[in-house]
Amino acid sequence: MEPKYRENSKKYWEDVHQSYDSTKIKVDDWLERFDDIIMASTRPIMDLGCGGGNDTKYLTEKGKQVIACDGSEHAIANLKANFPDIREARCMDMLEGFDFEDESFEVIIADLCLHYFGEKDTEMIISELKRILLPGGHIILRVNSINDVNHGAGQGKEIEYHVFESSQGTMKRFFDEADIRKFFKEFEIEYLKEEIMSRYRLEKRLYRVCVRK
Ligand SMILES: C[S@@+](CC[C@H](N)C(=O)[O-])C[C@H]1O[C@@H](n2cnc3c(N)ncnc32)[C@H](O)[C@@H]1O
């Protein structure tokens, strides 16, 4: 990623999480569909790009152990304060690779955090996720849809195919179904659907996806 996008992204997310209001931690029902996979996991579940902890809240309420990771120091500090019993909360930039052993996880949740990167970085991150996942393990994710016009799809400078410069000077990728099938071609796709999320003020179009290694 070009240094200017990386710096802008770092600053943007630190600002967001510095002023984060923990009363806003809000569980929506998107993970319920995958409860059988989540409940069957005998290992801690990774909440990648955990942000304020919406999914950590869901998982801990289900009694699961969680390893939450995010690139923002403020996000991780907030998470530790709001979930004092969490197994681990780690500040980690996905662009630096993943400092976890091969085949560490049965389930990785990656909610709205895999759509900030160019093609090469996205491929590297997904290949790292594959490496740290056990055979038969799952990644459950949501990413921006190319139809997410309320949140920047098709707007601003197109830096590369389906990747746009946001008004904050960061990179945002918007996926179509073919993009998802291409990036996850080494996985079995068990669920893939474009949906509308109403957690934000304006409705958001995204893809909900579950893939198996
Ligand atoms: C839209 S938020 C999603 C938060 C949470 N998963 C949720 O759905 O509520 C995106 C998160 O990705 C994190 N993030 C962005 N770029 C990252 C990177 N390079 N490495 C690690 N985390 C990153 C941000 O700090 C932010 O918390």
The ligand as an SDF file (V2000), in Angstrom:
LIG
                    3D

 27 29  0  0  0  0  0  0  0  0999 V2000
  -15.2820   -0.8640    9.9240 C   0  0  0  0  0  0  0  0  0  0  0  0
  -14.2440   -1.2900   11.2720 S   0  0  0  0  0  0  0  0  0  0  0  0
  -14.9410   -2.8580   11.7140 C   0  0  0  0  0  0  0  0  0  0  0  0
  -14.8880   -3.1210   13.1970 C   0  0  0  0  0  0  0  0  0  0  0  0
  -15.5950   -4.3880   13.6570 C   0  0  0  0  0  0  0  0  0  0  0  0
  -15.0840   -5.5760   13.0240 N   0  0  0  0  0  0  0  0  0  0  0  0
  -17.0830   -4.2510   13.4260 C   0  0  0  0  0  0  0  0  0  0  0  0
  -17.5890   -4.7550   12.4260 O   0  0  0  0  0  0  0  0  0  0  0  0
  -17.7300   -3.6000   14.2200 O   0  0  0  0  0  0  0  0  0  0  0  0
  -12.6900   -1.7360   10.5260 C   0  0  0  0  0  0  0  0  0  0  0  0
  -11.5970   -2.0790   11.5260 C   0  0  0  0  0  0  0  0  0  0  0  0
  -10.4520   -2.5440   10.8050 O   0  0  0  0  0  0  0  0  0  0  0  0
   -9.2870   -2.0370   11.4460 C   0  0  0  0  0  0  0  0  0  0  0  0
   -8.1920   -1.9930   10.4760 N   0  0  0  0  0  0  0  0  0  0  0  0
   -8.1140   -1.2310    9.3560 C   0  0  0  0  0  0  0  0  0  0  0  0
   -6.9420   -1.4470    8.7200 N   0  0  0  0  0  0  0  0  0  0  0  0
   -6.2650   -2.3880    9.4590 C   0  0  0  0  0  0  0  0  0  0  0  0
   -4.9960   -3.0230    9.3360 C   0  0  0  0  0  0  0  0  0  0  0  0
   -4.1530   -2.7300    8.3240 N   0  0  0  0  0  0  0  0  0  0  0  0
   -4.6340   -3.9360   10.2700 N   0  0  0  0  0  0  0  0  0  0  0  0
   -5.4560   -4.2260   11.3050 C   0  0  0  0  0  0  0  0  0  0  0  0
   -6.6630   -3.6460   11.4910 N   0  0  0  0  0  0  0  0  0  0  0  0
   -7.0650   -2.7320   10.5750 C   0  0  0  0  0  0  0  0  0  0  0  0
   -9.6920   -0.6530   11.9300 C   0  0  0  0  0  0  0  0  0  0  0  0
   -8.8890   -0.1770   12.9930 O   0  0  0  0  0  0  0  0  0  0  0  0
  -11.1470   -0.8890   12.3360 C   0  0  0  0  0  0  0  0  0  0  0  0
  -11.2580   -1.1750   13.7070 O   0  0  0  0  0  0  0  0  0  0  0  0
  1  2  1  0
  2  3  1  0
  2 10  1  0
  3  4  1  0
  4  5  1  0
  5  6  1  0
  5  7  1  0
  7  8  2  0
  7  9  1  0
 10 11  1  0
 11 12  1  0
 11 26  1  0
 12 13  1  0
 13 14  1  0
 13 24  1  0
 14 15  1  0
 14 23  1  0
 15 16  2  0
 16 17  1  0
 17 18  1  0
 17 23  2  0
 18 19  1  0
 18 20  2  0
 20 21  1  0
 21 22  2  0
 22 23  1  0
 24 25  1  0
 24 26  1  0
 26 27  1  0
M  CHG  2   2   1   9  -1
M  END
$$$$
